[in-house]
Amino acid sequence: MAELLRVPEVAADTTEVVLSTWLLAEGAAFAAGDPLVSIETDKAEVEVSADAAGVLLKTLCEPGVEVSVGEPVAVLGADGERVGDVDALLAELGVAVAQPGEAKPVVRREVPEPAAPVESLEDRGGRIFASPLARRQAQDAGLDLAELTGTGPGGRIVRRDVEAAIAARREPGPAPQDPRPATTSGAYEDIPHSRMRKAIATRLTESKQTTPHFYLRARLQVEALLALREQVNSTGPVRVSVTDLLIKAVAKAHVAVPEMNAVWLPEAVRRFHHVDISVAVATDGGLVTPVLRGVEDLSISAISGQVRECADKARNGGLRPEDLRGGSITISNLGMFGVAEFDAIINPPQAAILAIGAIQDEPVVRGGSVVPAKVIDVVLSVDHRAADGALAAKWLDAFTRTVENPLQILI
């Protein structure tokens, strides 16, 4: 039985999105969980997947147009279903057929071509999975996706696979010339704002102006944490990072101080029974914050795997709507860039964000003597509407004690 594919609500307060890329051609079959279309939201490019197996009977919007949440963008049929009179089917489903000249204007300057029909990809078993960014890069470079090997989740072709193929075929030669034409003044270059950059600017400006931030700072001694990481990596099958351990320590602090596991809503403070933590990931288009679910019950190796998967999705356009929803706190680590300390802006409606600085060698006093130590400076930004200073201080104390006695992380 044919049904409409409607634009899902991909993020809070998002009413308009841009239909970026159709990942299947009309008439192509798909399985449950297969990505059907990529859409560009205010925060990231995400994929909409099929709930059940079927066939893409008809697309209703061209790539590059802006569509509203809830608007129909395609007609999906049951597995093996074929329809002779598509216009009659659309009328039956209550969708008006677009007349010549009524097509929506394209709002993106660069619109990828639709993916090739999966039925024509017989040499790859009928299906090629690739992120939207990888598809665009391969098309621009003249690469056939069928000749690439994917290293992403489930064998998915991602950006690094395309870049590796481009590097492999590149022959030594003179350095390429800058293709950009010289500007008339030569003094500056204006780079238009992307949709994501505009949205980030709007959201963070609104957060800073309307959320009463206050900040708590702590210096953590992390020799024991680094020793634990070295021991885990020398014996375990998965290598873990300092960030992975700190994420688990955040979850431990949320369990110890459950009042901080909350978000601010107009009519109430909502407290959660499970700890969902957003992890800030830098991409070419801007900052995104995919969410790890139920971190209090995850092992360190599971956290490490999920962080890597989320980062890969974020950087290769594979995030899905559910990947960005929820979370009561965000962790943002700029330590790998050598940043000693910074104040982060809360991601509403969350109650807090934890900013992590670089590991540094500093003198500390122990037992009345000054000794060298490995330290990390952290800054907790808190929404004063959702939590008072004493409560946030109690949370930061629990987090600090967990980090400085890291065997608690493994319990």
NORDA-V875608 format. One record per residue. N is the residue number from 1. PHI is phi as a letter, one per 20 degrees, with the letter a starting at -180 (999 if undefined). Layout:
BEGIN
N PHI
N PHI
END
This chain:
BEGIN
1 999
2 f
3 b
4 e
5 e
6 d
7 f
8 f
9 f
10 e
11 a
12 f
13 m
14 e
15 d
16 c
17 c
18 d
19 f
20 e
21 b
22 e
23 e
24 c
25 e
26 g
27 n
28 e
29 e
30 b
31 d
32 g
33 n
34 f
35 f
36 d
37 b
38 d
39 c
40 d
41 e
42 f
43 d
44 a
45 e
46 c
47 d
48 d
49 d
50 f
51 f
52 b
53 f
54 r
55 b
56 e
57 f
58 b
59 e
60 d
61 c
62 e
63 g
64 n
65 e
66 e
67 c
68 e
69 g
70 n
71 f
72 f
73 c
74 a
75 d
76 d
77 d
78 f
79 g
80 n
81 f
82 c
83 c
84 f
85 d
86 f
87 f
88 f
89 f
90 f
91 f
92 f
93 e
94 n
95 d
96 f
97 f
98 f
99 e
100 g
101 n
102 e
103 f
104 f
105 f
106 f
107 d
108 d
109 f
110 d
111 d
112 f
113 f
114 f
115 f
116 f
117 g
118 f
119 f
120 e
121 d
122 f
123 f
124 d
125 m
126 n
127 b
128 c
129 d
130 b
131 f
132 g
133 f
134 f
135 f
136 f
137 f
138 f
139 f
140 f
141 e
142 m
143 e
144 e
145 g
146 f
147 e
148 d
149 d
150 e
151 d
152 e
153 g
154 m
155 m
156 f
157 f
158 c
159 g
160 f
161 f
162 f
163 f
164 f
165 f
166 f
167 f
168 f
169 e
170 f
171 e
172 f
173 a
174 f
175 f
176 f
177 e
178 f
179 f
180 f
181 f
182 f
183 f
184 f
185 e
186 m
187 e
188 a
189 c
190 e
191 d
192 g
193 f
194 f
195 g
196 f
197 f
198 f
199 f
200 f
201 f
202 f
203 f
204 f
205 f
206 f
207 f
208 f
209 e
210 d
211 e
212 f
213 f
214 c
215 c
216 c
217 d
218 b
219 d
220 d
221 e
222 c
223 g
224 f
225 f
226 f
227 f
228 f
229 f
230 f
231 f
232 f
233 f
234 e
235 c
236 e
237 f
238 c
239 f
240 d
241 d
242 g
243 g
244 g
245 f
246 f
247 f
248 f
249 f
250 f
251 f
252 f
253 f
254 f
255 f
256 f
257 c
258 f
259 f
260 e
261 e
262 b
263 c
264 e
265 d
266 g
267 d
268 a
269 e
270 e
271 d
272 d
273 e
274 c
275 e
276 d
277 c
278 e
279 d
280 f
281 c
282 e
283 c
284 f
285 e
286 q
287 e
288 c
289 c
290 f
291 d
292 e
293 d
294 l
295 f
296 f
297 d
298 e
299 f
300 f
301 f
302 f
303 f
304 g
305 f
306 f
307 f
308 f
309 f
310 f
311 f
312 f
313 f
314 f
315 e
316 d
317 m
318 d
319 f
320 d
321 g
322 f
323 f
324 d
325 e
326 n
327 n
328 d
329 b
330 d
331 d
332 c
333 d
334 d
335 f
336 f
337 e
338 n
339 f
340 f
341 a
342 b
343 d
344 d
345 e
346 f
347 e
348 f
349 e
350 f
351 e
352 a
353 b
354 d
355 e
356 d
357 e
358 f
359 f
360 c
361 e
362 c
363 f
364 c
365 e
366 c
367 l
368 n
369 d
370 e
371 c
372 f
373 b
374 e
375 c
376 c
377 e
378 c
379 c
380 d
381 e
382 c
383 e
384 f
385 f
386 e
387 b
388 e
389 f
390 f
391 f
392 f
393 f
394 f
395 f
396 f
397 f
398 f
399 f
400 f
401 f
402 f
403 f
404 e
405 c
406 f
407 f
408 f
409 f
410 e
411 e
END
